[in-house]
């Protein structure tokens, strides 16, 4: 069950419709005709999100919001209103509302907001739900299944092929495998095969004898010798030239090789881990990778999912990186606002976990440069935007948000793009509202109204 929703509305048709349609999407849904009935439900069962109308007989939605935040601080509130004004929005956000939605709206509009709450909310992330393996942490089921596989194969000496996009943390996976193996007390040697000349790569991997080539003034041990009795990580293994793949195959099969310029076999005892962002089987079909080597390396194949396919991990990783780089803000307590977390969760992360860490590190730098001397500071959207989309590339941002299913409503999508453009303009103009308004081509008063509408803090 994704979560528990309480719908509060004095219009029976809208209330029952939402209950049915949200239930069809897997939510546990309760309904109440007024604030008093809602309070009784809140007193008897846990509720994750309250979706309430603003105008109701008796206690209105804003007062119910205040009550919810007093008795259930972790419960999020979304207000529904047919009379959306800047003042209503500002009051709602100040009282702790997650968001508001303007009537009429579709259930798909509301589901988008609910999905973001359950993907990004901090209250759902308990220690029991977060698993770790070495320096890796995750909350998503796909990563937990991968951790389970890693725990079973790490103690063996089997060759492992780590496959995943750039930035997914393949080196951390290899490190964790080594640390959980029987070779953990022995060397762990990392080496990237990317963009090296064949002669240089051969010397680095297998070493060379004195006089083997100009400049070889002494015998040099290669990475395989340095890793003997331990673990060797070959990153970007797809970049190994075909003429060296035969020599690598011999190491895998016989655990021996000759140094460059040498004739005597060198024997090693190395557990080999390989990493690639390419489909090696496709390279085999293209004649760029030896088929026999592929099958020797592909003994155990572990696929690391990209960050965009596991949004549950984004809040966990973001807070981990906040703690990791706490020195940037002199150890002060840092929180991430709900709107900032929304931006992180919705981003496609082409650079994966590496990109997320850089964004958090940059956000901490901006937080600190704001001159806030308080012990607690907050990462807001203006500290993290833009996220890989320039302000002029609205079409790209729109396509990213619509996705393949096109489920976002037009009004919400346009408002979302407008809010992002305002944040980007403010960032580019160092929060100078007059210059930002000029950049956006709107009056400054209009900018201020829109900042209030979208809960953008006035610096």
Secondary structure in CASP SS format (residue, H / E / C, confidence):
PFRMAT SS
TARGET T0000
AUTHOR 0000-0000-0000
METHOD secondary structure of the structure
MODEL  1
X C 1.00
X C 1.00
X C 1.00
X E 1.00
X E 1.00
X E 1.00
X E 1.00
X E 1.00
X C 1.00
X C 1.00
X C 1.00
X H 1.00
X H 1.00
X H 1.00
X H 1.00
X H 1.00
X H 1.00
X H 1.00
X H 1.00
X H 1.00
X H 1.00
X H 1.00
X H 1.00
X H 1.00
X C 1.00
X C 1.00
X C 1.00
X E 1.00
X E 1.00
X E 1.00
X E 1.00
X E 1.00
X C 1.00
X C 1.00
X H 1.00
X H 1.00
X H 1.00
X H 1.00
X H 1.00
X H 1.00
X H 1.00
X H 1.00
X H 1.00
X H 1.00
X C 1.00
X C 1.00
X C 1.00
X C 1.00
X E 1.00
X E 1.00
X E 1.00
X E 1.00
X E 1.00
X C 1.00
X C 1.00
X C 1.00
X C 1.00
X C 1.00
X C 1.00
X C 1.00
X H 1.00
X H 1.00
X H 1.00
X H 1.00
X H 1.00
X H 1.00
X H 1.00
X H 1.00
X H 1.00
X H 1.00
X H 1.00
X C 1.00
X C 1.00
X C 1.00
X C 1.00
X E 1.00
X E 1.00
X E 1.00
X E 1.00
X E 1.00
X E 1.00
X C 1.00
X C 1.00
X C 1.00
X C 1.00
X H 1.00
X H 1.00
X H 1.00
X H 1.00
X H 1.00
X H 1.00
X H 1.00
X H 1.00
X H 1.00
X C 1.00
X C 1.00
X C 1.00
X C 1.00
X E 1.00
X E 1.00
X E 1.00
X E 1.00
X C 1.00
X C 1.00
X C 1.00
X C 1.00
X H 1.00
X H 1.00
X H 1.00
X H 1.00
X H 1.00
X H 1.00
X H 1.00
X H 1.00
X H 1.00
X H 1.00
X H 1.00
X H 1.00
X H 1.00
X H 1.00
X C 1.00
X C 1.00
X C 1.00
X C 1.00
X C 1.00
X C 1.00
X H 1.00
X H 1.00
X H 1.00
X C 1.00
X E 1.00
X E 1.00
X E 1.00
X C 1.00
X C 1.00
X E 1.00
X E 1.00
X E 1.00
X C 1.00
X C 1.00
X H 1.00
X H 1.00
X H 1.00
X H 1.00
X H 1.00
X H 1.00
X H 1.00
X H 1.00
X H 1.00
X H 1.00
X H 1.00
X H 1.00
X H 1.00
X C 1.00
X C 1.00
X C 1.00
X C 1.00
X C 1.00
X C 1.00
X E 1.00
X E 1.00
X E 1.00
X E 1.00
X C 1.00
X C 1.00
X C 1.00
X C 1.00
X C 1.00
X C 1.00
X H 1.00
X H 1.00
X H 1.00
X H 1.00
X H 1.00
X H 1.00
X H 1.00
X H 1.00
X H 1.00
X H 1.00
X C 1.00
X C 1.00
X C 1.00
X C 1.00
X C 1.00
X C 1.00
X C 1.00
X C 1.00
X E 1.00
X E 1.00
X E 1.00
X E 1.00
X E 1.00
X C 1.00
X C 1.00
X C 1.00
X C 1.00
X C 1.00
X H 1.00
X H 1.00
X H 1.00
X H 1.00
X H 1.00
X H 1.00
X H 1.00
X H 1.00
X H 1.00
X C 1.00
X E 1.00
X C 1.00
X C 1.00
X C 1.00
X C 1.00
X C 1.00
X C 1.00
X C 1.00
X C 1.00
X C 1.00
X C 1.00
X C 1.00
X E 1.00
X C 1.00
X C 1.00
X H 1.00
X H 1.00
X H 1.00
X H 1.00
X C 1.00
X C 1.00
X C 1.00
X C 1.00
X E 1.00
X E 1.00
X E 1.00
X E 1.00
X E 1.00
X C 1.00
X H 1.00
X H 1.00
X H 1.00
X C 1.00
X C 1.00
X H 1.00
X H 1.00
X H 1.00
X H 1.00
X H 1.00
X H 1.00
X H 1.00
X H 1.00
X H 1.00
X H 1.00
X H 1.00
X H 1.00
X H 1.00
X C 1.00
X E 1.00
X E 1.00
X C 1.00
X C 1.00
X E 1.00
X C 1.00
X C 1.00
X C 1.00
X C 1.00
X C 1.00
X E 1.00
X E 1.00
X C 1.00
X C 1.00
X C 1.00
X E 1.00
X E 1.00
X E 1.00
X E 1.00
X E 1.00
X E 1.00
X C 1.00
X C 1.00
X C 1.00
X H 1.00
X H 1.00
X H 1.00
X H 1.00
X H 1.00
X H 1.00
X C 1.00
X C 1.00
X C 1.00
X C 1.00
X C 1.00
X H 1.00
X H 1.00
X H 1.00
X H 1.00
X H 1.00
X H 1.00
X H 1.00
X C 1.00
X C 1.00
X E 1.00
X E 1.00
X E 1.00
X E 1.00
X C 1.00
X C 1.00
X C 1.00
X H 1.00
X H 1.00
X H 1.00
X C 1.00
X C 1.00
X H 1.00
X H 1.00
X H 1.00
X H 1.00
X H 1.00
X H 1.00
X H 1.00
X H 1.00
X H 1.00
X H 1.00
X H 1.00
X H 1.00
X H 1.00
X C 1.00
X H 1.00
X H 1.00
X H 1.00
X H 1.00
X C 1.00
X C 1.00
X C 1.00
X E 1.00
X E 1.00
X E 1.00
X E 1.00
X C 1.00
X H 1.00
X H 1.00
X H 1.00
X H 1.00
X H 1.00
X H 1.00
X H 1.00
X H 1.00
X H 1.00
X C 1.00
X C 1.00
X C 1.00
X C 1.00
X C 1.00
X H 1.00
X H 1.00
X H 1.00
X H 1.00
X H 1.00
X H 1.00
X H 1.00
X H 1.00
X H 1.00
X H 1.00
X H 1.00
X H 1.00
X H 1.00
X H 1.00
X H 1.00
X H 1.00
X H 1.00
X H 1.00
X C 1.00
X C 1.00
X C 1.00
X C 1.00
X C 1.00
X C 1.00
X E 1.00
X E 1.00
X E 1.00
X E 1.00
X C 1.00
X H 1.00
X H 1.00
X H 1.00
X H 1.00
X C 1.00
X C 1.00
X C 1.00
X C 1.00
X C 1.00
X C 1.00
X C 1.00
X C 1.00
X C 1.00
X H 1.00
X H 1.00
X H 1.00
X H 1.00
X H 1.00
X H 1.00
X H 1.00
X H 1.00
X H 1.00
X C 1.00
X C 1.00
X C 1.00
X C 1.00
X C 1.00
X C 1.00
X C 1.00
X H 1.00
X H 1.00
X H 1.00
X H 1.00
X H 1.00
X H 1.00
X H 1.00
X H 1.00
X H 1.00
X H 1.00
X H 1.00
X H 1.00
X H 1.00
X H 1.00
X H 1.00
X H 1.00
X H 1.00
X H 1.00
X H 1.00
X C 1.00
X C 1.00
X C 1.00
X C 1.00
X H 1.00
X H 1.00
X H 1.00
X H 1.00
X H 1.00
X H 1.00
X H 1.00
X H 1.00
X C 1.00
X C 1.00
X C 1.00
X H 1.00
X H 1.00
X H 1.00
X H 1.00
X H 1.00
X H 1.00
X H 1.00
X H 1.00
X H 1.00
X H 1.00
X C 1.00
X C 1.00
X C 1.00
X C 1.00
X C 1.00
X C 1.00
END
